[in-house]
Amino acid sequence: MSFSTTTIIPPRILLGKTTTTYNNNNDAFTLPHVSSLQPLVRGSCSISLSRNSYIGFASKFDQTCSSSSPPVMEEEDDDQKKLNLFSKSEEENDYSKELDVAVRAVQMACSLCQRVQDTLISKTNHQVQSKDDNSPVTVADWSVQAVVSWILSECLGSENVSIVAEEDVQTLSKSNASELLDSVVKTVNECLAEAPRFGVQKPKSSLGASEVLNIISRCNSTGGPSGRFWVLDPVDGTLGFVRGDQYAVALALIEDGEVVLGVLGCPNYPMRKEWLGYQHRYHRIVSKLTPPNSDSWNKGCVLYAKKGSGKAWMQPLLNVNKMFVWPNHAKQVFVSSIDNPALATFCEPVEKANSSHSFTAGLAHSVGLRKQPLRVYSMVKYAAIGRGDAEVFMKFARAGYKEKIWDHAAGVIIIQEAGGVVTDAGGCPLDFSKGLYLEGLDRGIIACSGASLHGKIIEAVDASWGSSSL
């Protein structure tokens, strides 16, 4: 695939959507991209396939276009033909535009997190705080929320974006939090300054403290059964994050109570499965000695899927000083074909606070799971099953704990589109239409690579539940 050296896109020129078939390591796949010039609709963004391309936000302008290609700097012609960026059916049902923007936002968020995590590993300072539930929260949580909120609003139009997110601005707004707020503002501006690398136009000027607080506070949706809203967990698995281990950035779009797309960024989860056999700190060191490229080990990955496609994709995180070019060496991922419990890998939570390890361990043994479990923090467990590194994930919450939609939405759709199954312990789909929590959950959550294995675990739960203390 060839690219032009530099393409300059005027603020009022927008590119339309087509599809192209790519070959990546002998795997052919088709992904949406942009080609001919199209008119800008309010709240949309322009994307180019140039290596130095960027998304040009122009949410306050209507626009005409030329049918010429490739795009060049030119004056508008009143007689130019006006075209629609997406047809009505595509806008409402295809979600390709939203997915493109979401993947870029998560790529940027992961880059931000990597920088903050490196700082935390080298020294512990005011960047680590504690929330009311005693879980640690860092500058990365608020900064990612601000960056993702800004990108979605600028690219899709703030009037069209509603976000459910984990963090609020109460802590940052306190009079004694000025140093923490300064760190967040600095981190956000550093990230947005690199936006052109990810195909996103950066702000005209640095954001101030009040602007950052306002961007974070926009994430105040409470979800529900109707309408469209985004669900964001800025840093899922914060304990893993502050310990230099696994964590995830999770972003999903829910429409009328159903998850329609999900993006899961896993900054410390390597592209190549064989690297999982090494201790985390060891492969962190080795990775610095191994120049990463599309054919070798990469430090992290981003997985994504959209409803009804029957496909899930994985691409490496963007390397430092590289330009993001869609689809960024993406390859299709599939769940494992293993359905024999004796050969299956159980993905076990590391955290003990909100789940019962003893019950899940006993359940795994009764089903016949004998292999060493894969213990990872956060929604990385969903990524492991979605790309075939593990076959089973179970979570049975302790009494009184309610599962939050942002802890599951992105991971669930990735596993489902990759060929797997996710339900509650009664075999019913997870319900994302009840607000901030997965209300009506039957005992727990079971994710499997296939229906056969899933059915065996459901049976084992029914047989063992009466003797449990949950």
Residue pairs with C-beta under 8 A, 6 or more apart in sequence:
1 22
3 49
3 50
3 51
3 325
4 50
4 51
4 70
5 50
5 51
5 52
6 50
6 51
6 52
7 48
7 50
7 52
7 53
7 70
7 71
7 72
8 72
8 73
9 15
9 46
9 48
9 53
9 54
9 56
9 71
9 73
10 56
10 73
10 74
11 56
11 58
11 61
12 40
12 58
12 61
12 63
12 76
13 37
13 40
13 46
13 56
13 63
13 65
13 71
13 74
14 37
14 38
14 39
14 40
14 44
14 45
14 46
14 56
14 58
14 63
14 65
14 85
15 34
15 35
15 36
15 37
15 38
15 46
15 47
15 48
15 71
16 34
16 35
16 36
16 37
16 38
16 83
16 85
17 32
17 33
17 34
17 35
17 38
17 85
17 86
17 90
17 96
17 97
18 32
18 33
18 34
18 35
18 36
19 30
19 31
19 32
19 33
20 30
20 31
20 33
21 28
21 29
21 30
22 28
22 29
22 30
22 31
22 327
24 294
24 329
24 330
24 331
25 295
25 331
27 331
27 332
29 311
29 313
29 330
29 331
29 332
31 313
31 326
31 327
31 330
32 96
32 100
33 47
33 49
33 326
33 327
34 46
34 47
34 48
34 49
35 49
35 69
36 67
36 69
37 65
37 66
37 67
37 68
37 69
37 71
38 65
38 83
38 84
38 85
39 62
39 63
39 64
39 65
39 82
39 83
39 84
39 85
40 46
40 58
40 61
40 62
40 63
40 85
41 62
41 84
41 85
42 59
42 60
42 61
42 62
42 157
43 59
43 155
43 156
43 157
43 158
43 159
43 160
44 58
44 59
44 85
44 97
44 155
44 156
44 157
45 55
45 56
45 57
45 58
45 101
45 154
45 155
45 156
45 200
46 55
46 56
46 58
47 53
47 55
47 100
47 199
47 326
48 54
48 71
48 199
49 325
49 326
51 323
51 325
52 196
52 323
53 199
53 323
53 325
54 195
54 196
54 199
54 200
54 201
55 101
55 104
55 155
55 199
55 200
55 201
56 201
57 154
57 155
57 201
59 154
59 157
59 158
63 76
64 76
64 77
64 78
64 80
64 81
64 82
65 80
65 81
65 82
65 83
66 74
66 77
66 80
67 81
85 97
86 94
86 97
90 96
91 97
95 253
95 260
95 261
95 306
95 307
96 306
97 156
98 156
98 253
98 261
99 261
99 263
99 304
99 306
100 326
101 151
101 152
101 155
101 156
102 152
102 251
102 253
102 261
102 263
102 304
103 263
103 302
103 304
103 315
103 326
104 151
104 198
104 199
104 200
104 324
105 147
105 148
105 151
105 152
105 251
105 263
106 148
106 249
106 251
106 263
106 264
106 265
106 302
106 304
107 198
107 265
107 302
107 317
107 318
107 324
107 328
108 147
108 151
108 191
108 194
108 195
108 198
108 200
109 144
109 147
109 148
109 191
109 234
109 249
109 265
110 249
110 265
110 266
110 267
110 300
110 302
110 317
111 191
111 194
111 198
111 317
111 318
112 140
112 143
112 144
112 147
112 187
112 190
112 191
113 140
113 144
113 235
113 241
113 247
113 249
113 265
113 267
114 267
114 299
114 300
114 317
115 187
115 190
116 127
116 138
116 139
116 140
116 143
116 187
117 140
117 241
117 242
117 244
117 267
119 127
120 127
120 128
120 138
120 241
120 242
120 244
121 244
126 179
126 180
126 183
127 138
127 139
127 180
127 183
128 136
128 137
128 138
128 242
129 136
129 137
129 138
129 171
129 180
130 136
130 137
131 137
131 171
135 238
135 239
136 238
136 239
136 242
137 167
137 171
137 235
137 238
138 235
138 238
138 241
138 242
139 180
139 183
139 184
139 187
140 187
140 234
140 235
140 241
141 166
141 167
141 234
141 235
141 238
142 167
142 169
142 172
142 184
142 216
142 234
143 184
143 187
143 188
143 191
143 234
144 232
144 234
144 235
144 249
145 165
145 166
145 167
145 216
145 219
145 232
145 234
146 184
146 188
146 212
146 215
146 216
147 188
147 191
147 192
148 163
148 232
148 234
148 251
149 161
149 163
149 165
149 215
149 216
149 218
149 219
149 232
150 188
150 192
150 203
150 207
150 215
151 195
151 200
152 161
152 163
152 230
153 161
153 215
153 218
155 200
158 218
161 218
161 230
162 221
162 227
162 228
162 229
162 230
163 218
163 219
163 220
163 221
163 229
163 230
163 231
163 232
164 219
164 221
164 222
164 223
164 229
164 230
164 231
164 232
164 405
164 406
164 436
165 219
165 231
165 232
165 233
165 234
165 406
166 232
166 233
166 234
166 404
166 406
167 216
167 219
167 234
168 216
168 217
168 220
169 213
169 216
169 217
171 177
171 180
172 180
172 181
172 184
172 213
172 216
173 181
173 213
181 209
181 212
181 213
182 209
184 212
185 207
185 208
185 209
185 212
188 207
188 212
189 206
189 207
192 202
192 203
192 207
193 202
194 202
195 201
195 202
196 202
197 318
197 321
197 322
197 323
197 324
198 318
198 324
199 323
199 324
199 326
207 215
219 232
221 229
221 230
222 435
222 436
223 229
223 231
223 254
223 405
223 432
223 433
223 434
223 435
223 436
224 257
224 433
224 434
224 435
225 256
225 257
225 433
225 434
226 256
226 257
227 255
227 256
228 253
228 254
228 255
228 256
229 253
229 254
230 251
230 252
230 253
230 254
231 250
231 251
231 252
231 253
231 254
231 405
231 406
231 409
231 410
231 432
232 250
232 251
232 406
233 248
233 249
233 250
233 379
233 406
233 407
233 410
234 249
235 241
235 247
235 248
235 249
236 247
236 248
236 249
236 250
236 378
236 379
236 406
236 407
237 246
237 247
237 248
237 351
237 377
237 378
237 379
237 380
238 247
239 350
239 351
239 377
240 246
240 247
240 268
240 350
240 376
240 377
240 378
240 380
241 247
244 268
244 280
244 281
244 284
245 268
245 280
245 377
246 266
246 268
246 269
246 280
246 376
246 377
246 378
246 380
247 266
247 267
247 268
247 377
247 378
247 380
248 264
248 265
248 266
248 378
248 379
248 380
248 383
249 264
249 265
249 267
250 262
250 263
250 264
250 265
250 379
250 406
250 407
250 409
250 410
250 411
251 262
251 263
251 264
251 410
252 259
252 261
252 262
252 263
252 406
252 409
252 410
252 413
253 259
253 260
253 261
253 262
254 260
254 405
254 409
254 432
256 433
257 431
257 432
257 433
258 307
258 432
258 433
259 307
259 409
259 410
259 412
259 413
259 432
260 306
260 307
260 413
261 304
261 305
261 306
261 307
261 413
262 304
262 305
262 306
262 409
262 410
262 411
262 412
262 413
262 414
263 302
263 303
263 304
263 410
264 302
264 303
264 304
264 379
264 382
264 383
264 386
264 410
264 411
264 414
265 300
265 301
265 302
265 317
266 300
266 301
266 302
266 303
266 380
266 383
267 299
267 300
267 317
268 280
268 284
268 299
268 300
269 300
269 301
269 376
269 380
269 383
269 384
270 276
270 283
270 287
270 297
270 298
270 299
270 300
270 301
271 297
271 298
271 300
271 301
271 314
271 316
272 296
272 297
272 298
273 387
273 388
273 389
275 283
275 297
276 374
276 389
278 286
283 297
287 297
287 299
290 296
290 297
292 298
292 299
292 316
292 319
294 316
294 329
298 316
298 317
298 319
299 317
300 316
300 317
301 314
301 315
301 316
301 317
301 383
302 314
302 315
302 316
302 317
303 312
303 313
303 314
303 333
303 383
303 386
303 387
303 414
304 312
304 313
304 414
305 311
305 312
305 313
305 386
305 413
305 414
305 416
305 417
305 418
306 413
306 417
307 413
307 417
309 417
310 417
311 332
311 417
311 418
312 332
312 333
312 334
312 386
312 387
312 414
312 415
312 417
312 418
313 327
313 330
313 331
313 332
313 333
314 330
314 331
314 332
314 333
314 387
315 327
315 328
315 329
315 330
315 331
316 328
316 329
318 324
318 328
333 386
333 387
333 388
333 418
334 387
334 388
334 418
334 419
335 385
335 386
335 387
335 388
335 391
335 415
335 418
335 419
335 420
335 449
335 450
336 344
336 385
336 388
336 389
336 390
336 391
336 449
336 450
337 449
337 450
338 344
338 391
338 449
338 450
338 453
339 449
339 450
339 452
339 453
341 367
341 368
341 369
341 370
341 453
341 456
342 368
342 369
342 370
342 371
343 371
344 369
344 371
344 390
344 391
344 392
344 449
344 453
345 369
345 371
345 372
345 373
345 374
345 389
345 390
345 391
345 392
346 360
346 364
346 369
346 371
346 373
346 374
346 390
346 391
346 392
346 393
346 394
347 373
347 374
347 375
347 376
347 381
347 384
347 385
347 390
347 392
347 393
348 357
348 360
348 361
348 373
348 374
348 375
349 355
349 357
349 360
349 375
349 377
349 381
349 395
350 375
350 376
350 377
351 377
354 397
354 398
354 401
355 395
355 396
355 397
355 398
356 396
356 397
356 398
356 468
356 470
359 396
359 464
359 468
359 469
359 470
360 394
360 395
360 396
362 464
363 394
363 457
363 460
363 461
363 464
364 373
364 392
364 394
366 460
366 463
366 464
367 456
367 457
367 460
369 392
374 381
374 384
374 389
374 390
376 384
379 407
379 408
379 410
379 411
381 390
381 393
381 411
381 447
382 393
382 408
382 410
382 411
382 412
382 414
382 415
382 447
383 411
383 414
384 390
384 393
385 391
385 392
385 393
385 415
385 420
385 447
385 448
385 449
386 411
386 414
386 415
386 418
386 420
387 418
388 449
390 449
391 448
391 449
391 450
391 453
392 446
392 447
392 448
392 449
392 453
392 457
393 445
393 446
393 447
393 448
394 444
394 445
394 446
394 447
394 457
395 403
395 444
395 445
396 425
396 443
396 444
396 445
396 468
396 470
397 403
397 444
397 470
398 470
399 470
402 437
402 438
402 439
403 437
403 438
403 441
403 445
404 436
404 437
404 438
405 432
405 435
405 436
405 437
405 438
408 430
408 438
408 445
409 432
411 422
411 447
412 422
412 430
412 447
415 421
415 422
415 447
416 422
419 449
419 450
420 447
420 448
420 449
420 450
421 447
421 448
421 449
421 450
421 451
421 454
422 429
422 430
422 445
422 446
422 447
422 448
423 429
423 430
423 445
423 446
423 454
423 458
424 430
424 441
424 442
424 443
424 444
424 445
424 446
425 442
425 443
425 444
425 445
425 446
425 458
425 461
425 465
426 442
426 443
426 458
427 458
428 442
430 438
430 441
430 445
431 438
431 439
431 440
431 441
432 438
434 440
438 445
443 461
443 465
443 470
444 461
446 454
446 457
446 458
446 461
448 454
448 457
